[in-house]
Amino acid sequence: MIRTWTASIVPLYEEDFYRLCYGQVPSFRREKADRMKGKQVRAQSVGVWLLYERMKKEYRIEADTAYNLSHSGDYVLCSVSTERHVKVGCDIEEVKEPNLKIAGRFFCPAEYEQIAGKKDKALQQEYFFRYWVLKESFAKATREGLALGMDTFEIMLGNPSVLVKQPENYPERYHYREAVLRGGELVPSESGTGCTESGEYEPEGKEYREDAGGGAYRIAVCSTDSGIEEVRQADFLKLLRVHTG
């Protein structure tokens, strides 16, 4: 089973609360945060590890089981496996202006065409960031990250999205789950996407589009375990009380 939590790090922008959280993470993570410049990146580093620590305690996760961390903007994300010998990767990205040059250079041709072929800028934005988190989460699940090469595997958007081409070194079946954060509210993948009868992804209209600069975030989780639960939203104010209690 794969469990995933996300949480806003905005409370950690307050120095007193940051110091409280800082004291709850291991020394290597504190040292890493100390080397970073900027309030947000330090809060991301401390916050994402604190989220992981809390999930380990909640689900009684053993040290040798897979986990993955991600952060973007004001949010952190953590996925953990409750079983051994499972691969998992996750990614969260703040939705901004899409970079079509990146898509053209690093994505598969069919993926790029899906993005660039949309005349509506909002749909371009939606497709770009959906592909981005899906591809990142798979690359992280393999533990190669961006070194894998984003054009070595291809994704077909759907509900769920699926890999239609995989690197030879990673023949296992991988599974996806997606979610969206809008205005601080988590929207599960089932309520955010639609499919045609042929299984092809089809947007559901204006209510589904991301508002540029409106605080939207895309989330994807990828694993060899088909049991990927819906993403849950956590609160650091509550987490810290439980963590220290």
Secondary structure as a PSIPRED ss2 file (coil, helix, strand):
# PSIPRED VFORMAT (PSIPRED V4.0)

   1 M C   1.000  0.000  0.000
   2 I E   0.000  0.000  1.000
   3 R E   0.000  0.000  1.000
   4 T E   0.000  0.000  1.000
   5 W E   0.000  0.000  1.000
   6 T E   0.000  0.000  1.000
   7 A E   0.000  0.000  1.000
   8 S E   0.000  0.000  1.000
   9 I C   1.000  0.000  0.000
  10 V H   0.000  1.000  0.000
  11 P H   0.000  1.000  0.000
  12 L H   0.000  1.000  0.000
  13 Y H   0.000  1.000  0.000
  14 E C   1.000  0.000  0.000
  15 E H   0.000  1.000  0.000
  16 D H   0.000  1.000  0.000
  17 F H   0.000  1.000  0.000
  18 Y H   0.000  1.000  0.000
  19 R H   0.000  1.000  0.000
  20 L H   0.000  1.000  0.000
  21 C H   0.000  1.000  0.000
  22 Y H   0.000  1.000  0.000
  23 G C   1.000  0.000  0.000
  24 Q C   1.000  0.000  0.000
  25 V C   1.000  0.000  0.000
  26 P C   1.000  0.000  0.000
  27 S H   0.000  1.000  0.000
  28 F H   0.000  1.000  0.000
  29 R H   0.000  1.000  0.000
  30 R H   0.000  1.000  0.000
  31 E H   0.000  1.000  0.000
  32 K H   0.000  1.000  0.000
  33 A H   0.000  1.000  0.000
  34 D H   0.000  1.000  0.000
  35 R C   1.000  0.000  0.000
  36 M C   1.000  0.000  0.000
  37 K C   1.000  0.000  0.000
  38 G C   1.000  0.000  0.000
  39 K H   0.000  1.000  0.000
  40 Q H   0.000  1.000  0.000
  41 V H   0.000  1.000  0.000
  42 R H   0.000  1.000  0.000
  43 A H   0.000  1.000  0.000
  44 Q H   0.000  1.000  0.000
  45 S H   0.000  1.000  0.000
  46 V H   0.000  1.000  0.000
  47 G H   0.000  1.000  0.000
  48 V H   0.000  1.000  0.000
  49 W H   0.000  1.000  0.000
  50 L H   0.000  1.000  0.000
  51 L H   0.000  1.000  0.000
  52 Y H   0.000  1.000  0.000
  53 E H   0.000  1.000  0.000
  54 R H   0.000  1.000  0.000
  55 M H   0.000  1.000  0.000
  56 K H   0.000  1.000  0.000
  57 K H   0.000  1.000  0.000
  58 E H   0.000  1.000  0.000
  59 Y H   0.000  1.000  0.000
  60 R C   1.000  0.000  0.000
  61 I C   1.000  0.000  0.000
  62 E C   1.000  0.000  0.000
  63 A C   1.000  0.000  0.000
  64 D C   1.000  0.000  0.000
  65 T C   1.000  0.000  0.000
  66 A C   1.000  0.000  0.000
  67 Y E   0.000  0.000  1.000
  68 N E   0.000  0.000  1.000
  69 L E   0.000  0.000  1.000
  70 S E   0.000  0.000  1.000
  71 H E   0.000  0.000  1.000
  72 S E   0.000  0.000  1.000
  73 G C   1.000  0.000  0.000
  74 D C   1.000  0.000  0.000
  75 Y E   0.000  0.000  1.000
  76 V E   0.000  0.000  1.000
  77 L E   0.000  0.000  1.000
  78 C E   0.000  0.000  1.000
  79 S E   0.000  0.000  1.000
  80 V E   0.000  0.000  1.000
  81 S E   0.000  0.000  1.000
  82 T C   1.000  0.000  0.000
  83 E C   1.000  0.000  0.000
  84 R C   1.000  0.000  0.000
  85 H C   1.000  0.000  0.000
  86 V C   1.000  0.000  0.000
  87 K C   1.000  0.000  0.000
  88 V E   0.000  0.000  1.000
  89 G E   0.000  0.000  1.000
  90 C E   0.000  0.000  1.000
  91 D E   0.000  0.000  1.000
  92 I E   0.000  0.000  1.000
  93 E E   0.000  0.000  1.000
  94 E E   0.000  0.000  1.000
  95 V C   1.000  0.000  0.000
  96 K C   1.000  0.000  0.000
  97 E C   1.000  0.000  0.000
  98 P C   1.000  0.000  0.000
  99 N C   1.000  0.000  0.000
 100 L H   0.000  1.000  0.000
 101 K H   0.000  1.000  0.000
 102 I H   0.000  1.000  0.000
 103 A H   0.000  1.000  0.000
 104 G H   0.000  1.000  0.000
 105 R H   0.000  1.000  0.000
 106 F H   0.000  1.000  0.000
 107 F C   1.000  0.000  0.000
 108 C C   1.000  0.000  0.000
 109 P H   0.000  1.000  0.000
 110 A H   0.000  1.000  0.000
 111 E H   0.000  1.000  0.000
 112 Y H   0.000  1.000  0.000
 113 E H   0.000  1.000  0.000
 114 Q H   0.000  1.000  0.000
 115 I H   0.000  1.000  0.000
 116 A H   0.000  1.000  0.000
 117 G C   1.000  0.000  0.000
 118 K C   1.000  0.000  0.000
 119 K C   1.000  0.000  0.000
 120 D C   1.000  0.000  0.000
 121 K H   0.000  1.000  0.000
 122 A H   0.000  1.000  0.000
 123 L H   0.000  1.000  0.000
 124 Q H   0.000  1.000  0.000
 125 Q H   0.000  1.000  0.000
 126 E H   0.000  1.000  0.000
 127 Y H   0.000  1.000  0.000
 128 F H   0.000  1.000  0.000
 129 F H   0.000  1.000  0.000
 130 R H   0.000  1.000  0.000
 131 Y H   0.000  1.000  0.000
 132 W H   0.000  1.000  0.000
 133 V H   0.000  1.000  0.000
 134 L H   0.000  1.000  0.000
 135 K H   0.000  1.000  0.000
 136 E H   0.000  1.000  0.000
 137 S H   0.000  1.000  0.000
 138 F H   0.000  1.000  0.000
 139 A H   0.000  1.000  0.000
 140 K H   0.000  1.000  0.000
 141 A H   0.000  1.000  0.000
 142 T C   1.000  0.000  0.000
 143 R C   1.000  0.000  0.000
 144 E C   1.000  0.000  0.000
 145 G H   0.000  1.000  0.000
 146 L H   0.000  1.000  0.000
 147 A H   0.000  1.000  0.000
 148 L H   0.000  1.000  0.000
 149 G C   1.000  0.000  0.000
 150 M C   1.000  0.000  0.000
 151 D C   1.000  0.000  0.000
 152 T C   1.000  0.000  0.000
 153 F C   1.000  0.000  0.000
 154 E E   0.000  0.000  1.000
 155 I E   0.000  0.000  1.000
 156 M E   0.000  0.000  1.000
 157 L C   1.000  0.000  0.000
 158 G C   1.000  0.000  0.000
 159 N C   1.000  0.000  0.000
 160 P C   1.000  0.000  0.000
 161 S C   1.000  0.000  0.000
 162 V E   0.000  0.000  1.000
 163 L E   0.000  0.000  1.000
 164 V E   0.000  0.000  1.000
 165 K E   0.000  0.000  1.000
 166 Q C   1.000  0.000  0.000
 167 P C   1.000  0.000  0.000
 168 E C   1.000  0.000  0.000
 169 N C   1.000  0.000  0.000
 170 Y C   1.000  0.000  0.000
 171 P C   1.000  0.000  0.000
 172 E C   1.000  0.000  0.000
 173 R C   1.000  0.000  0.000
 174 Y C   1.000  0.000  0.000
 175 H E   0.000  0.000  1.000
 176 Y E   0.000  0.000  1.000
 177 R E   0.000  0.000  1.000
 178 E E   0.000  0.000  1.000
 179 A E   0.000  0.000  1.000
 180 V E   0.000  0.000  1.000
 181 L E   0.000  0.000  1.000
 182 R E   0.000  0.000  1.000
 183 G C   1.000  0.000  0.000
 184 G C   1.000  0.000  0.000
 185 E E   0.000  0.000  1.000
 186 L E   0.000  0.000  1.000
 187 V E   0.000  0.000  1.000
 188 P E   0.000  0.000  1.000
 189 S H   0.000  1.000  0.000
 190 E H   0.000  1.000  0.000
 191 S H   0.000  1.000  0.000
 192 G C   1.000  0.000  0.000
 193 T C   1.000  0.000  0.000
 194 G C   1.000  0.000  0.000
 195 C E   0.000  0.000  1.000
 196 T C   1.000  0.000  0.000
 197 E C   1.000  0.000  0.000
 198 S C   1.000  0.000  0.000
 199 G C   1.000  0.000  0.000
 200 E C   1.000  0.000  0.000
 201 Y E   0.000  0.000  1.000
 202 E C   1.000  0.000  0.000
 203 P C   1.000  0.000  0.000
 204 E C   1.000  0.000  0.000
 205 G C   1.000  0.000  0.000
 206 K H   0.000  1.000  0.000
 207 E H   0.000  1.000  0.000
 208 Y H   0.000  1.000  0.000
 209 R C   1.000  0.000  0.000
 210 E C   1.000  0.000  0.000
 211 D C   1.000  0.000  0.000
 212 A C   1.000  0.000  0.000
 213 G C   1.000  0.000  0.000
 214 G C   1.000  0.000  0.000
 215 G C   1.000  0.000  0.000
 216 A E   0.000  0.000  1.000
 217 Y E   0.000  0.000  1.000
 218 R E   0.000  0.000  1.000
 219 I E   0.000  0.000  1.000
 220 A E   0.000  0.000  1.000
 221 V E   0.000  0.000  1.000
 222 C E   0.000  0.000  1.000
 223 S E   0.000  0.000  1.000
 224 T C   1.000  0.000  0.000
 225 D C   1.000  0.000  0.000
 226 S C   1.000  0.000  0.000
 227 G C   1.000  0.000  0.000
 228 I E   0.000  0.000  1.000
 229 E C   1.000  0.000  0.000
 230 E C   1.000  0.000  0.000
 231 V C   1.000  0.000  0.000
 232 R E   0.000  0.000  1.000
 233 Q E   0.000  0.000  1.000
 234 A E   0.000  0.000  1.000
 235 D C   1.000  0.000  0.000
 236 F H   0.000  1.000  0.000
 237 L H   0.000  1.000  0.000
 238 K H   0.000  1.000  0.000
 239 L H   0.000  1.000  0.000
 240 L H   0.000  1.000  0.000
 241 R H   0.000  1.000  0.000
 242 V H   0.000  1.000  0.000
 243 H H   0.000  1.000  0.000
 244 T H   0.000  1.000  0.000
 245 G C   1.000  0.000  0.000
